[in-house]
């Protein structure tokens, strides 16, 4: 028996049971079939609800994991960005030190060249 038909049979039975004198007594076999059909429909609905609840919980868990993973990745990215910035600053500092050393070497080379010229001109 289809669920809609079973529900109607049960409604009609309830009306008869409450004293609707215009109705005939429902067939007990039809009542049994209606009860069985409704119980099967309820069990299916409960199973489906349980399945949907479990899927919802799994989705929530996965979304939570995704959020945690995303937060972890963002934190790691920020750490790497900070590390890259530190390396940039060190590179700029080293570049400035190298330029200073090059200027000193050029100054010394100029002094050596001048000294050599003076020595050659004194001979």
HUSUL-V119643 format. One record per helix or strand of 2 or more residues. SS is the DSSP state (A for helix, B for strand). FROM is the first residue (numbers start at 0). TO is the last residue. If there is no record, write none. Layout:
SS/FROM/TO
SS/FROM/TO
This chain:
A/2/16
A/27/120
